[in-house]
Amino acid sequence: MATEEELFANIDALLEEEPQLPPPVERARLREAAGITQARLATALKTTTQTVKNYENGRSEPKSPRLEAYQRLLQGWAAKYPAPVRDAAPTRDAAVVPVAVPQPEVPVAVPQAEAPAAFTGPTAPATGVPAAAASETGALAAAAPEAVASAAAPPVQTAVRRAVHPVTHPATSSRQPAARKATAPALDPRFPHGPLAVLDGDGSAYGTDGIVLDCPATTVPQLVEWTLRESGLGAPKLNRYGKDSDPLIVLTAAAAVKLGLPERLEGHEQRRSLRLPEDHPVVKQVGRAKWQLTQRGFGPWARVYRKAKGRDRQCVQLAILSWDALDERSWPGVSEMEPADIARVLGIYAQRVITPRGSTAVSGLELMTALRPPTKPERDPGTGNWVSCHNPGSLGTEPMDPAPPEATPEHPVVMNSGWTGGFLNEEAYQWVRPVELLTDEECMLPHAVGLDLNTAFLAAAARLVVGLSAPDHFLGPKFNPKIPGSWLADLSHMELDPRLPSPFTPDGTRPTGPAWYQTHTLAYAQELGYDVHPIEAYLRRETGAYLDPWHDRLKNAYVDTLADLGVTRDLDDRAFLTAMEQHQRTDPALTAVLAAIKATVKGGVGKFRERPQGRNYRDGDRWPALERPTWRPDIRAAVISKARVNMHRKLSNMVRMTGLYPLAVLSDCVVYPSPGDSPLDFLPYAASGRPQPGGFRLGPTPGMAKPEGVRPMLWAVDLMEQGLNPARHIKGGDAVLDEGE
């Protein structure tokens, strides 16, 4: 029989345990009985409404000190509102239950040979898009049929938990088509638990779709082994010739400390440049376990890998939240969310875009390569063996030097050649109309209304033909608008309305002499009726619509996420404006996904011309970005040139249809004087009520417009008189600084 001391010791141990909460369904009952909304409870607990929803559907549990506060509240409500007595009947168990991991056989399906895209020279660019992604075993069969037998999914032994009742999220607009809810991708049997997980300090790894895995790892090498061998995490490739996405483990601050990592990284470098020193115990641990780190080292985004054996990759991507892995500008509010909510945000992004591999800019660039792999397998007709060959339409595997005018001043091509012939200056608009060109009638209007073009760079990437081969130099060439490249021409003689920005310069001023232009800029000069006579050019013979699959995937991601927030394509303009006013309050998680998609577009384009970083760089040295095939400043110039031309075309059409001139333009934002506080007060509409084509049109798709802000006209004029740009500030704050540009 137990002694009194033993009994009291057992009771004391129970008292010292964390407070136990009632089942999730009872939490919801008590709150509803008290007449308290989830939003009000979230305010009291200093958390989000979505987090409270997670507490009440079993998706996540509160942590101390919020746990004790929530427990006290529930105990008080339980005393006031006891559960009704019912006849004995099966009760709904809100605890978690094991989830069976499917282990179906992987069918062996050898894809039919895909005809390579034909390139017949610059005047006939290839626009073919690679075939849709096939199964891993399909590509293995194409590359090495004998390897198919080993492609079955390995058994996953890790413990899995899931809430037994359905997870609910904030409802979206009733106008959203119901069919969209059923378009989830098919589960890949090799990755039954999704692309990623968020690991907390108690060993709970929160995955997508409400899954919670038990991770026993206490060191980084153990975490990597568990992720690759037991977790069932990962994502299939996006192209039949590509590679599967490496699993991503996101570490909370508590998880980082548990694994021996510092909670914060300290140093004088930029936050994203900080790394653990090579003599840090965790870095040594990784090395002793025969794992490697990339040249980026162990920073906010750390990639731990071993050299691939054949087609089998052994690589895990880590992201440390407390080291600012998720930039607030690209992932607003995500770092402060509960682990389950972070997993939801990143999981939606991974499903619609790509499993994050770094910043959104890095992910945007990685997405291009994932959709247009540089190589594909082909059978050698001589030996019959499978060999790796160039994949037509891709940028290949080797970096390519730009033409001198396409480079940056510190580039080795410029420094080693002594180039002094000038550079491309294809940048986004930053223009303000001279104040003296404002009319009295305009100044008397009460409002200045801002319009923002949805993902203008993404719209410009659609059907954009770019160069795929090295540049060739030509003197006195005849201009051909179908050939991508850089042209030296004099456009200073062109007379344009000074109340509009010049389409040929970023600041909207008239050119003063010969300058380098990308093909789209000169083609627009021809469209305006001017003869174009280039002096010289750097052109590419092999061309293709390299960005088409990237555009299509990101466009779908953007449109689908807006639709989930209630902003659908079937709304009329008035309903669209109402939906846009409300969409950011609908679901913080989806709002964060939308912001990340937009940052992926802009950052991916910016990465085409990544400049050297670090205080030790010397002009003329090569920097790491130059070793990427995707360091292509000419492609960046093509996107921006087309986006700026698209903007000027709309501005000109607005003058023709309405007589209105803009006050200012900043990249994809334009500000107009208006008699009312809505775009409906000045946008052109036909007698039927339909928007006039050619101008700015409201809508949720890339290239269409949405409201950016409204201010008094006197506010805009005052900024203009100070030499400031109203388009930069009309939303509130500073648009350039807020986006980190």
C-alpha positions in Angstrom: 0.0 0.0 0.0 1.3 3.5 -0.9 2.5 5.6 2.0 1.0 9.0 2.8 4.3 10.7 1.6 4.0 8.9 -1.8 0.4 9.9 -2.3 1.1 13.5 -1.4 4.1 13.5 -3.7 2.0 12.2 -6.6 -0.6 14.9 -5.9 2.0 17.6 -5.8 3.3 16.4 -9.2 -0.1 16.7 -10.7 -0.5 20.2 -9.3 2.8 21.3 -10.8 1.7 20.1 -14.3 0.4 22.7 -16.8 -3.3 23.5 -16.5 -5.5 21.3 -18.6 -8.0 22.8 -20.8 -11.4 21.4 -21.6 -11.9 19.8 -25.0 -12.1 22.3 -27.9 -15.8 21.8 -28.5 -16.5 22.7 -24.8 -14.3 25.8 -25.1 -16.5 27.0 -28.0 -19.7 26.1 -26.0 -18.6 28.1 -23.0 -17.7 31.2 -25.0 -21.0 31.1 -26.9 -22.9 30.6 -23.6 -21.2 33.8 -22.3 -22.2 35.7 -25.4 -18.6 36.6 -26.3 -17.4 36.7 -29.9 -14.2 35.1 -31.0 -12.9 38.5 -32.0 -13.6 40.0 -28.5 -11.9 37.0 -26.8 -8.9 37.4 -29.1 -8.6 41.0 -28.0 -8.7 40.0 -24.4 -6.0 37.3 -24.9 -3.9 39.7 -27.1 -3.9 37.3 -30.0 -5.7 37.0 -33.4 -9.3 35.8 -34.1 -7.8 33.0 -36.2 -5.8 31.7 -33.2 -9.0 31.6 -31.1 -10.6 29.6 -33.8 -7.7 27.2 -33.7 -8.1 26.8 -30.0 -11.8 25.9 -30.5 -11.2 23.4 -33.3 -8.2 21.7 -31.8 -5.8 22.9 -34.4 -3.5 24.5 -31.8 -3.1 25.0 -28.0 -2.2 28.2 -26.1 1.2 28.5 -24.5 2.1 30.1 -21.2 1.2 32.8 -20.0 -1.8 32.8 -22.3 -2.6 29.3 -21.3 -3.1 30.2 -17.6 -5.3 33.2 -18.5 -7.4 31.1 -20.9 -7.8 28.4 -18.3 -8.9 30.9 -15.7 -11.5 32.3 -18.0 -12.9 28.9 -19.0 -13.1 27.8 -15.4 -15.1 31.0 -14.6 -17.5 30.3 -17.5 -17.8 26.7 -16.5 -19.0 27.7 -13.1 -21.6 30.0 -14.6 -22.7 27.9 -17.5 -22.4 24.2 -16.6 -22.9 21.7 -19.3 -26.5 20.4 -19.7 -27.1 16.9 -18.4 -27.9 14.5 -21.3 -28.8 10.9 -21.6 -25.9 8.6 -22.1 -24.9 8.8 -25.7 -21.7 8.8 -27.7 -19.9 12.1 -27.2 -17.7 13.8 -29.7 -14.2 13.3 -28.6 -12.3 16.5 -29.4 -8.9 14.9 -28.7 -6.5 14.0 -31.4 -6.4 10.6 -33.0 -3.8 8.8 -35.1 -3.9 9.4 -38.8 -3.2 6.5 -41.0 -0.5 7.2 -43.5 -1.4 6.0 -47.0 1.1 3.7 -48.6 -0.4 3.0 -52.0 1.7 1.5 -54.7 3.2 4.0 -57.1 2.1 3.2 -60.6 4.8 3.0 -63.2 3.9 5.3 -66.1 6.5 6.2 -68.7 5.6 9.6 -70.3 5.5 10.0 -74.0 8.5 11.8 -75.5 8.0 15.5 -75.6 8.9 17.3 -78.8 11.6 20.0 -78.0 10.6 23.6 -78.6 11.9 24.8 -82.0 14.0 27.9 -82.2 14.2 29.3 -85.7 15.9 32.6 -84.9 15.0 35.9 -83.5 12.2 36.6 -86.0 10.4 33.4 -85.0 10.6 33.1 -81.2 9.7 29.9 -79.5 6.8 30.3 -77.1 6.2 26.7 -76.1 5.7 25.9 -72.5 7.0 22.6 -71.0 4.5 19.9 -70.4 2.7 19.9 -67.0 4.4 18.3 -64.1 4.3 14.5 -64.1 4.9 12.0 -61.3 8.3 11.4 -60.0 8.2 7.8 -61.2 7.2 9.1 -64.7 10.4 11.2 -64.9 12.5 8.3 -63.5 11.1 6.1 -66.1 12.0 8.6 -68.8 15.5 9.1 -67.5 16.3 5.5 -66.3 13.6 2.9 -66.5 15.5 0.5 -64.3 15.2 3.0 -61.4 11.4 2.9 -61.3 11.3 0.0 -59.0 12.9 2.0 -56.2 10.5 4.9 -56.4 7.8 3.6 -54.0 7.2 5.8 -51.0 9.2 4.8 -47.9 7.3 3.8 -44.8 6.7 6.8 -42.5 6.9 5.8 -38.8 6.6 9.2 -37.1 3.6 9.8 -34.8 0.9 11.9 -36.3 -2.0 13.8 -34.7 -5.0 15.5 -36.2 -8.1 17.1 -34.8 -11.1 14.8 -35.4 -13.5 17.6 -36.3 -13.2 19.8 -39.3 -11.0 22.9 -39.2 -12.9 26.1 -40.1 -11.6 29.3 -41.3 -13.2 32.7 -41.8 -15.9 32.5 -44.5 -15.1 34.1 -47.8 -17.6 36.0 -50.0 -20.8 34.2 -50.9 -20.1 35.2 -54.5 -17.1 32.9 -54.6 -17.7 29.8 -56.8 -18.3 26.8 -54.7 -16.4 24.6 -57.1 -13.1 26.2 -56.2 -13.1 24.6 -52.8 -12.7 21.2 -54.4 -9.6 21.9 -56.4 -7.0 20.6 -53.9 -4.1 18.9 -55.5 -3.8 15.1 -55.4 -1.8 13.8 -52.5 1.6 12.5 -53.5 2.1 9.2 -51.7 5.8 10.0 -51.1 4.9 13.2 -49.2 1.8 12.3 -47.2 2.3 15.1 -44.7 2.7 18.0 -47.1 5.6 20.3 -48.0 6.6 21.7 -44.6 6.2 21.9 -40.9 6.6 24.5 -38.2 8.5 23.0 -35.2 7.8 24.3 -31.7 9.9 23.8 -28.6 7.8 20.9 -27.3 8.6 18.8 -30.3 5.2 19.4 -32.0 5.7 19.9 -35.8 2.7 21.6 -37.2 2.1 20.7 -40.8 -0.5 21.7 -43.4 -4.1 20.7 -43.2 -4.1 20.5 -39.4 -1.5 17.7 -39.1 0.7 17.7 -36.1 3.8 15.4 -36.1 5.8 14.4 -33.1 9.5 15.2 -33.7 11.9 13.7 -31.1 15.0 15.6 -32.5 17.2 17.5 -30.0 20.0 18.4 -32.4 20.0 19.8 -35.9 21.5 16.6 -37.4 18.8 14.6 -35.7 16.2 17.0 -37.1 17.6 16.6 -40.6 17.6 12.8 -40.4 14.0 12.8 -39.0 12.8 15.1 -41.7 14.2 13.0 -44.5 13.6 9.5 -43.1 10.4 9.7 -41.0 8.4 13.0 -41.5 6.8 12.3 -44.8 7.4 16.0 -45.8 8.3 17.3 -49.2 6.6 18.3 -52.5 6.6 16.9 -56.0 8.4 18.7 -58.8 6.6 21.4 -60.9 8.0 20.1 -64.2 8.6 16.6 -65.5 12.3 17.4 -65.9 12.7 19.2 -62.6 13.4 18.1 -59.0 11.2 17.6 -56.0 11.1 20.4 -53.5 13.2 19.9 -50.4 11.2 19.7 -47.2 11.1 22.9 -45.2 11.3 23.0 -41.4 10.5 26.3 -39.8 11.8 26.8 -36.3 10.1 28.8 -33.6 12.4 30.6 -31.1 11.7 27.9 -28.6 12.6 25.2 -31.1 15.8 27.0 -32.1 17.0 27.2 -28.5 16.1 23.6 -27.9 18.4 22.6 -30.8 21.3 24.6 -29.4 20.8 27.7 -31.6 20.8 31.3 -30.3 17.4 32.8 -30.0 18.6 35.9 -31.9 21.5 36.5 -34.3 23.6 39.5 -33.3 26.1 41.4 -35.4 26.8 44.6 -37.4 25.9 43.1 -40.8 22.5 43.5 -42.4 20.1 41.1 -40.7 19.8 38.9 -43.8 23.6 38.6 -44.0 24.1 37.4 -40.5 25.4 33.8 -40.1 26.6 31.6 -37.2 30.4 31.6 -37.0 32.1 28.5 -38.3 33.2 27.5 -34.8 29.7 27.5 -33.4 28.8 24.1 -31.7 25.8 23.6 -34.0 27.9 24.2 -37.2 30.5 21.7 -35.9 27.7 19.3 -35.0 26.5 19.4 -38.6 30.0 18.7 -40.0 30.7 15.8 -37.6 27.5 14.2 -38.8 28.7 14.4 -42.4 26.2 17.0 -43.4 27.1 20.2 -45.3 25.9 23.8 -45.4 25.7 25.8 -48.6 28.0 28.8 -49.1 25.3 30.9 -47.4 26.3 29.2 -44.1 23.9 28.8 -41.2 21.7 31.9 -41.4 18.0 32.7 -41.2 17.5 30.3 -44.2 20.0 27.4 -43.8 20.2 24.5 -46.3 21.6 21.3 -44.8 22.5 18.6 -47.4 24.7 15.7 -48.5 25.8 15.3 -52.1 23.0 13.6 -54.1 23.4 10.0 -55.1 22.0 9.7 -58.6 18.6 11.3 -58.5 18.1 11.0 -54.8 18.5 14.4 -53.1 19.3 14.6 -49.4 18.6 18.2 -48.5 16.5 20.0 -45.8 15.7 23.7 -45.8 15.5 25.3 -42.4 14.0 28.7 -41.6 14.5 30.3 -38.1 11.6 32.7 -37.3 13.4 34.6 -34.5 16.3 35.3 -36.9 13.8 37.3 -39.1 13.5 34.6 -41.8 10.1 35.9 -42.7 10.5 39.5 -43.6 7.6 41.6 -42.2 7.2 43.4 -45.5 6.7 40.2 -47.5 5.0 38.1 -44.8 3.0 40.7 -42.7 2.2 39.5 -39.3 3.2 35.9 -39.9 6.1 35.7 -37.5 3.8 36.6 -34.6 1.2 33.9 -35.5 0.8 30.6 -33.7 2.8 27.7 -35.2 -0.3 26.1 -36.7 -1.3 29.4 -38.4 2.3 29.9 -39.8 2.1 26.4 -41.2 -1.2 27.3 -42.9 0.2 30.5 -44.5 3.3 28.8 -45.7 1.4 25.7 -46.8 -0.9 27.7 -49.0 2.0 29.6 -50.5 3.8 26.3 -51.1 0.8 24.8 -52.8 0.1 27.8 -55.1 3.6 29.0 -55.7 6.6 26.9 -54.4 7.9 25.7 -51.1 9.8 28.7 -49.7 13.5 28.4 -50.1 14.6 31.8 -48.7 13.2 35.3 -49.1 10.3 35.8 -51.5 12.8 37.1 -54.0 14.8 33.9 -53.8 11.7 31.9 -54.1 10.6 33.8 -57.1 13.9 33.0 -58.9 13.8 29.4 -57.8 10.3 29.1 -59.2 11.5 30.1 -62.6 14.1 27.3 -62.6 11.6 24.8 -61.2 9.2 25.5 -64.0 11.9 25.7 -66.7 14.6 23.1 -65.7 17.9 23.7 -67.5 18.3 20.0 -68.5 16.3 17.0 -69.5 17.2 13.4 -70.1 17.7 12.1 -73.6 18.9 8.7 -74.9 22.3 8.7 -76.6 21.7 7.2 -80.0 25.2 5.8 -80.1 25.3 4.1 -76.7 21.7 3.8 -75.8 22.4 5.4 -72.4 20.4 8.2 -70.9 22.4 11.5 -70.8 21.6 15.0 -69.5 20.9 17.5 -72.3 19.9 21.1 -72.6 16.2 21.7 -72.1 15.0 24.0 -75.0 13.3 27.2 -73.7 15.4 27.2 -70.5 18.4 29.4 -69.6 20.8 26.4 -69.4 23.2 25.5 -66.6 26.0 28.0 -67.3 26.1 31.7 -66.3 26.2 34.1 -69.2 27.9 37.5 -69.3 25.7 40.4 -70.4 26.4 42.9 -73.1 28.4 45.9 -71.6 25.4 48.3 -71.7 23.2 45.7 -69.9 25.7 45.3 -67.1 26.2 47.3 -63.9 29.1 49.7 -63.6 31.0 47.4 -61.2 30.6 44.3 -63.4 33.8 42.7 -64.7 32.6 43.0 -68.3 32.6 46.8 -67.8 35.7 47.1 -65.7 37.9 44.8 -67.8 36.9 46.3 -71.1 37.0 50.0 -70.1 33.4 50.4 -71.4 32.3 54.0 -71.5 29.4 53.7 -73.9 26.5 54.1 -71.4 24.0 51.7 -69.8 20.4 50.7 -70.1 18.2 52.8 -67.9 15.0 50.8 -68.1 13.5 51.4 -64.7 10.0 51.9 -63.4 8.4 55.4 -63.4 9.1 58.0 -60.7 7.4 61.1 -62.3 5.6 64.2 -61.0 3.8 66.6 -63.4 5.3 70.1 -63.2 3.1 72.2 -60.9 3.0 75.0 -63.5 1.2 72.6 -65.9 -1.8 72.2 -63.5 -4.9 74.0 -64.6 -7.2 76.0 -62.3 -10.0 73.6 -63.0 -7.8 70.7 -61.8 -6.7 72.5 -58.7 -10.4 73.2 -57.8 -11.3 69.5 -57.8 -11.7 68.2 -54.3 -9.9 64.9 -54.4 -6.7 63.1 -55.6 -7.4 59.4 -56.2 -4.7 56.8 -56.5 -5.0 53.7 -58.8 -2.6 50.8 -58.5 -2.1 48.2 -61.2 -2.2 44.7 -59.9 1.3 43.0 -60.1 2.3 45.2 -63.1 5.6 43.3 -63.6 3.7 40.0 -63.7 1.3 41.4 -66.4 4.3 42.5 -68.4 5.9 39.0 -68.2 2.9 37.5 -70.1 4.0 36.3 -73.6 7.3 38.2 -73.2 9.9 37.0 -75.6 13.4 37.2 -74.2 16.9 36.3 -75.3 18.1 32.8 -74.4 21.6 32.9 -75.9 24.6 35.2 -75.6 24.4 38.7 -77.1 25.9 39.5 -80.5 27.1 43.0 -81.4 25.7 44.8 -84.5 26.5 48.2 -86.0 23.8 50.2 -87.8 21.1 47.4 -87.6 17.6 47.8 -88.9 15.2 47.8 -86.0 13.1 44.7 -85.6 10.5 44.8 -82.8 10.5 41.0 -82.6 14.2 40.7 -81.6 14.9 41.1 -77.9 18.0 43.1 -77.1 19.5 46.4 -76.3 19.6 49.2 -78.9 21.4 52.5 -79.0 19.1 55.2 -80.5 18.4 58.9 -80.4 14.8 59.6 -79.3 15.4 63.2 -78.3 13.6 64.7 -81.3 10.2 63.2 -80.4 7.6 65.8 -79.3 5.2 64.5 -76.7 2.7 66.1 -74.4 4.6 67.5 -71.3 1.5 66.8 -69.2 2.3 63.1 -69.5 5.6 61.4 -68.6 7.9 60.5 -71.5 7.7 56.8 -72.2 11.4 56.7 -72.8 12.9 57.6 -69.4 12.1 56.5 -65.8 11.8 60.1 -64.5 9.5 61.0 -67.4 11.7 63.7 -68.8 12.5 64.1 -72.5 15.7 62.2 -73.7 18.6 64.6 -74.4 20.5 62.5 -76.9 21.4 58.9 -77.9 20.7 56.3 -75.2 20.4 52.5 -74.8 16.8 51.1 -74.9 15.3 47.7 -74.6 13.3 46.4 -77.6 9.8 47.3 -76.1 10.8 50.9 -75.6 11.8 51.4 -79.3 8.8 49.4 -80.5 6.6 51.8 -78.6 8.3 54.8 -80.3 7.4 53.2 -83.6 3.8 52.6 -82.4 3.6 56.4 -81.7 4.5 57.0 -85.3 8.2 57.8 -85.2 11.0 56.4 -87.3 13.6 54.5 -85.3 17.1 54.2 -86.6 19.4 52.4 -84.1 23.1 53.3 -84.1 24.2 49.9 -82.8 22.7 47.0 -80.9 23.4 43.9 -78.8 20.9 41.2 -79.9 20.3 37.5 -79.1 19.7 35.0 -81.8 17.9 32.3 -79.7 14.7 33.5 -78.1 11.7 32.2 -76.2 8.9 33.1 -73.8 11.0 31.9 -70.8 8.7 33.5 -68.2 5.4 32.2 -69.5 5.0 29.3 -67.0 6.2 31.5 -64.2 3.6 34.1 -65.1 0.8 31.6 -65.4 1.5 30.0 -62.0 1.8 33.3 -60.1 -1.2 34.8 -61.9 -3.3 31.8 -60.8 -1.9 32.1 -57.2 -2.8 35.8 -57.1 -6.3 35.4 -58.5 -7.1 32.4 -56.4 -6.0 34.0 -53.2 -7.9 37.1 -53.9 -11.0 35.0 -54.6 -10.6 33.2 -51.3 -10.7 36.7 -49.7 -14.0 37.4 -51.5 -12.6 39.4 -54.4 -13.7 37.4 -57.5 -13.6 38.1 -61.2 -17.4 38.1 -61.6 -17.9 41.3 -59.5 -19.0 44.5 -61.1 -16.9 47.6 -60.5 -18.9 48.8 -57.5 -19.0 45.4 -55.9 -15.3 45.1 -56.6 -14.5 48.3 -54.7 -16.6 47.1 -51.7 -14.8 43.8 -51.7 -11.4 45.4 -51.8 -12.3 47.6 -48.8 -13.1 44.4 -46.8 -10.7 41.8 -48.1 -7.8 42.6 -45.7 -10.1 42.1 -42.7 -11.4 38.7 -43.9 -8.5 36.4 -43.0 -5.0 37.6 -41.9 -3.4 34.3 -43.1 -4.7 34.7 -46.7 -3.8 38.4 -46.6 -0.3 37.4 -45.8 -0.2 34.9 -48.6 -1.3 37.6 -51.0 1.4 39.9 -49.9 4.0 37.2 -50.3 2.8 36.4 -53.8 3.2 40.1 -54.8 6.6 40.2 -53.2 7.6 37.1 -55.1 6.9 38.8 -58.4 8.7 42.0 -57.7 11.6 40.3 -55.9 12.0 37.6 -58.6 12.4 40.2 -61.3 14.8 42.2 -59.1 17.0 39.2 -58.7 17.8 39.2 -62.4 20.2 42.0 -61.6 21.3 41.4 -58.0 24.1 43.7 -57.1 27.2 42.8 -54.9 26.7 42.8 -51.2 29.1 43.2 -48.3 31.6 45.8 -47.3 34.6 43.9 -48.7 33.5 44.0 -52.4 35.8 45.7 -54.9 34.7 46.9 -58.3 35.6 44.4 -61.1 35.4 41.3 -58.8 32.8 38.7 -59.6 30.2 38.3 -56.9 28.2 35.1 -56.1 25.0 36.1 -58.0 27.0 36.2 -61.3 27.4 32.4 -61.2 23.7 31.9 -61.7 22.3 31.4 -65.2 19.4 33.5 -63.9 21.6 36.6 -63.5 20.1 38.3 -66.6 19.8 42.1 -66.4 18.5 42.1 -70.0 15.4 40.1 -68.9 14.8 42.4 -66.0 15.1 45.4 -68.4 12.6 43.7 -70.8 10.0 43.2 -68.0 10.3 46.8 -66.7 10.3 48.3 -70.2 7.1 46.5 -71.1 5.5 47.5 -67.8 6.4 51.2 -68.3 5.1 51.1 -71.9 1.9 49.5 -70.7 1.5 52.3 -68.2 2.1 55.1 -70.7 -0.3 53.5 -73.2 -3.1 53.5 -70.5 -2.2 57.1 -69.6 -2.5 58.2 -73.2 -5.8 56.4 -73.7 -7.2 58.1 -70.6 -6.4 61.5 -72.2 -8.1 60.4 -75.4 -11.2 59.1 -73.6 -11.6 61.5 -70.7 -9.3 64.4 -71.2 -7.7 63.7 -67.8 -4.0 64.0 -67.1 -2.2 62.3 -64.2 -0.7 64.2 -61.3 2.1 61.7 -60.7 3.2 58.1 -61.3 5.3 55.8 -59.2 6.0 52.4 -60.8 2.5 50.8 -61.0 0.6 53.6 -59.1 -0.9 56.7 -60.8 -2.7 59.6 -59.1 -5.6 61.5 -60.8 -7.5 64.6 -59.8 -11.1 63.7 -59.3 -14.5 65.3 -58.6 -15.3 62.4 -56.2 -13.5 60.1 -53.8 -13.9 57.0 -55.9 -12.3 55.8 -59.2 -15.8 55.4 -60.5 -16.0 59.2 -60.6 -13.4 59.6 -63.4 -12.8 56.2 -65.1 -14.3 55.9 -68.7 -17.5 53.9 -69.2 -19.5 53.3 -72.3 -23.2 54.2 -72.4 -24.0 50.6 -71.6 -22.2 51.0 -68.3 -19.3 48.7 -69.3 -15.7 49.9 -68.9 -14.0 51.4 -71.9 -11.2 49.2 -73.2 -7.7 50.6 -73.3 -7.7 52.7 -70.1 -7.5 51.7 -66.5 -10.1 49.1 -65.6 -11.0 47.9 -62.2 -10.6 44.2 -61.4 -8.6 41.5 -59.6 -6.4 40.1 -62.4 -2.8 41.2 -63.1 -2.6 44.5 -65.1 -6.1 45.6 -63.9 -6.4 48.4 -61.4 -7.5 48.7 -57.8 -7.8 51.8 -55.5 -4.6 52.8 -53.8 -5.8 55.7 -51.7 -7.6 59.0 -51.7 -6.5 62.4 -50.3 -7.6 66.0 -50.7 -6.4 67.7 -53.9 -4.7 70.4 -51.9 -2.6 67.7 -50.1 -1.4 66.5 -53.5 -0.6 70.0 -54.8 1.3 70.8 -51.7 3.5 67.7 -52.1 4.1 68.5 -55.8 5.2 72.0 -54.9 7.8 70.5 -52.5 9.1 68.3 -55.3 7.6 65.2 -53.7 5.6 62.4 -55.4 1.9 62.1 -54.3 1.9 58.5 -55.7 4.5 57.6 -53.2 2.5 58.7 -50.2 -1.2 58.5 -51.1 -1.7 55.1 -49.4 -0.1 56.4 -46.2 3.5 56.0 -45.2 6.2 55.7 -47.9 5.5 53.2 -50.7 9.2 52.8 -51.6 10.4 52.3 -48.0 7.5 50.1 -47.1 8.4 47.7 -49.9 12.1 47.8 -49.0 13.2 49.3 -52.4 
